[in-house]
């Protein structure tokens, strides 16, 4: 790699290795993706992370999907006919759902319907972005 005039962040390699520890899904077109980021409104960095894992597990159970390893901070796997990527960050969690089930309308929000409404309502936090 070429030498850059910009110095490395002290934890650059540790952080890069963490990024690569979370595999990226292989997608086949056409695929639609939706993302939910959920965050506790107060003291998010100090939240009870077991609630995040329990909420993920509740979703997986609805689809008969396997659970992540205890203490996991990321998960990828089939969720019915879709593929779920879940990541726990310091202050929030993300749920990214990929589906090849394409409707006739481009950029439709149909994939969001794969998230059960009562499960969404029980989320431990509030929606940051979608």
C-alpha distance (Angstrom), angle and dihedral (degrees) to the residues before:
residue distance angle dihedral
X1 . . .
X2 3.81 . .
X3 3.78 117.5 .
X4 3.78 112.1 -107.4
X5 3.80 125.3 -152.9
X6 3.79 86.8 -129.5
X7 3.80 116.9 91.5
X8 3.81 121.8 -127.5
X9 3.77 121.3 -102.0
X10 3.84 106.1 -111.0
X11 3.82 93.2 -115.3
X12 3.81 95.7 36.9
X13 3.81 97.3 122.8
X14 3.79 95.1 41.9
X15 3.81 90.6 50.8
X16 3.81 93.3 44.7
X17 3.80 89.9 51.8
X18 3.80 89.8 50.9
X19 3.80 90.6 52.8
X20 3.79 91.3 51.0
X21 3.81 91.8 47.1
X22 3.80 86.9 69.8
X23 3.79 103.5 69.5
X24 3.76 120.7 -138.4
X25 3.80 115.3 -127.0
X26 3.78 119.8 -111.8
X27 3.80 107.4 -125.0
X28 3.78 130.1 -160.4
X29 3.81 116.9 -154.5
X30 2.88 132.5 -83.6
X31 3.80 94.5 47.6
X32 3.77 130.9 149.4
X33 3.82 120.4 -152.2
X34 3.78 132.1 -164.5
X35 3.79 127.8 -176.1
X36 3.78 131.6 -160.0
X37 3.81 121.0 -169.4
X38 3.81 113.3 -165.7
X39 3.81 124.3 -168.9
X40 3.79 136.5 175.7
X41 3.82 107.5 -115.2
X42 3.83 93.8 -135.6
X43 3.82 130.7 40.1
X44 3.80 91.8 -8.7
X45 3.80 94.3 170.1
X46 3.83 89.5 56.9
X47 3.82 96.3 44.8
X48 3.79 124.8 129.7
X49 3.79 100.9 -92.8
X50 3.80 91.6 -167.9
X51 3.81 86.6 71.6
X52 3.82 88.6 58.0
X53 3.81 91.6 51.5
X54 3.81 92.1 45.0
X55 3.80 90.5 51.9
X56 3.81 91.1 50.6
X57 3.81 90.4 47.3
X58 3.81 90.9 51.4
X59 3.81 89.3 56.0
X60 3.80 92.9 46.3
X61 3.81 91.3 49.6
X62 3.81 90.9 56.9
X63 3.79 89.4 59.6
X64 3.81 97.2 36.9
X65 3.81 90.1 -115.9
X66 3.81 123.4 154.5
X67 3.80 119.6 -99.3
X68 3.80 126.1 -115.0
X69 3.79 120.1 -106.5
X70 3.82 114.1 -82.9
X71 3.80 110.2 -83.2
X72 3.81 93.1 14.4
X73 3.79 118.6 158.5
X74 3.80 95.7 -165.2
X75 3.79 137.4 32.7
X76 3.80 136.8 -178.6
X77 3.77 127.9 -174.7
X78 3.77 150.3 116.5
X79 3.78 116.7 -60.7
X80 3.77 106.3 -171.3
X81 3.82 106.1 -61.1
X82 3.80 91.3 -19.7
X83 3.81 134.4 71.8
X84 3.81 122.1 -121.9
X85 3.78 128.1 -154.1
X86 3.82 113.8 -172.1
X87 3.80 124.8 -175.5
X88 3.79 131.0 -177.7
X89 3.79 113.0 -149.6
X90 3.80 129.7 -177.0
X91 3.80 94.6 -90.6
X92 3.81 106.0 13.8
X93 3.81 146.3 15.7
X94 3.79 128.3 -126.5
X95 3.77 130.2 -149.8
X96 3.81 113.5 -165.5
X97 3.78 116.4 -175.3
X98 3.81 123.1 -166.6
X99 3.78 121.8 -165.1
X100 3.78 133.5 177.8
X101 3.81 89.5 -162.6
X102 3.78 98.0 107.9
X103 3.75 123.7 -171.4
X104 3.78 124.0 -151.3
X105 3.82 93.2 -101.2
X106 3.83 116.3 77.6
X107 3.83 115.3 -128.8
X108 3.79 91.2 14.1
X109 3.80 117.3 165.2
X110 3.83 91.8 -133.9
X111 3.81 92.0 116.7
X112 3.83 89.8 62.8
X113 3.80 87.3 66.6
X114 3.81 88.5 69.9
X115 3.82 86.6 73.5
X116 3.84 105.4 79.8
X117 3.81 111.4 -122.2
X118 3.81 95.3 -133.0
X119 3.81 89.9 49.2
X120 3.82 90.1 52.0
X121 3.81 91.0 48.5
X122 3.82 89.8 54.2
X123 3.83 93.9 52.9
X124 3.81 114.5 134.9
X125 3.79 95.0 -121.5
X126 3.77 142.4 6.7
X127 3.80 132.3 -69.9
X128 3.80 112.6 -93.2
X129 3.79 98.3 176.2
X130 3.77 141.4 -14.4
